[in-house]
Structure formats: C-alpha cells, structure tokens
Amino acid sequence: MEKKEYRNRIRVILAEKMITNTYLAEQLSVSKMTISRWCANTTQPSAPQLIKISQVLQCDLRDLYETVE
C-alpha cells in the first residue's frame, strides 16, 4: 500500500483571504515564526491547532491540506 504525503495550504489560504501571518499568529497565540514554518511546510500544526486555523480562516479543514504526488 502506497503511503500518501500531504502538505498544508495555509500560505495559499492566507494569500487568498488577504490575511497576514501576524494576524493568524495573534489569533492562535503562537509566534510569527511558527506561522512562517507552517507556511513553508517545514513543520506542521497539531490537530487542535488545525481546527483553530480553520475557524480563524473560515475554511473547511480539508482545504488546509493537499496531496503531494
């Protein structure tokens, strides 16, 4: 069975909604560096953080990730 790889789309959604990393960091009580790392896909948010991100960005949880070929 092939293992799927995923990457988050936080940077894309922030750009589409014209929301800054700083605003998201403030809403989630995390550093701007944390948001930058998530946007660069060097680290990933936890499941509870993903729920908060989807609420702040007003998007479906499924929209936050995409499959990497």
C-alpha positions as CSV (number, residue, x, y, z in Angstrom):
1,M,0.0,0.0,0.0
2,E,1.4,3.4,-1.0
3,K,1.8,6.0,1.7
4,K,0.4,9.4,0.8
5,E,2.2,12.5,1.5
6,Y,0.5,15.8,2.4
7,R,1.4,19.4,2.7
8,N,-0.5,22.2,4.2
9,R,-2.1,25.0,2.2
10,I,-2.0,27.6,5.0
11,R,0.1,30.1,2.9
12,V,-2.2,29.8,-0.1
13,I,-5.4,30.4,2.0
14,L,-3.8,33.3,3.8
15,A,-3.0,34.9,0.5
16,E,-6.4,34.2,-1.0
17,K,-8.1,35.8,2.0
18,M,-5.6,38.6,2.3
19,I,-4.8,37.7,5.9
20,T,-1.3,38.3,7.3
21,N,0.9,35.8,9.2
22,T,0.9,38.3,12.1
23,Y,-2.9,38.3,12.4
24,L,-3.0,34.5,12.3
25,A,-0.2,34.2,14.9
26,E,-2.1,36.6,17.2
27,Q,-5.4,34.7,16.8
28,L,-3.7,31.4,17.7
29,S,-1.4,32.8,20.4
30,V,1.7,31.5,18.6
31,S,4.8,33.3,17.2
32,K,5.1,34.7,13.7
33,M,8.0,32.3,13.3
34,T,5.7,29.3,13.9
35,I,3.3,30.6,11.2
36,S,6.2,31.0,8.8
37,R,7.4,27.5,9.4
38,W,3.9,26.2,8.8
39,C,3.6,28.2,5.6
40,A,7.0,26.8,4.4
41,N,5.9,23.3,5.3
42,T,9.0,22.8,7.5
43,T,6.7,22.0,10.5
44,Q,3.1,21.1,10.7
45,P,0.4,22.4,13.1
46,S,-1.2,19.9,15.6
47,A,-4.7,18.7,15.1
48,P,-6.2,21.2,17.7
49,Q,-4.3,24.0,16.0
50,L,-5.7,23.0,12.6
51,I,-9.2,23.2,14.0
52,K,-8.4,26.8,15.3
53,I,-6.8,27.7,12.0
54,S,-9.9,26.6,10.0
55,Q,-12.1,28.6,12.3
56,V,-9.9,31.8,12.0
57,L,-9.6,31.4,8.2
58,Q,-13.3,30.4,7.9
59,C,-12.4,27.4,5.7
60,D,-13.1,23.7,5.8
61,L,-10.4,21.5,7.5
62,R,-10.0,19.6,4.2
63,D,-9.0,22.8,2.4
64,L,-5.9,23.1,4.6
65,Y,-4.1,20.2,3.1
66,E,-3.3,18.8,-0.4
67,T,-1.8,15.5,-1.5
68,V,1.7,15.6,-2.9
69,E,2.4,13.5,-5.9
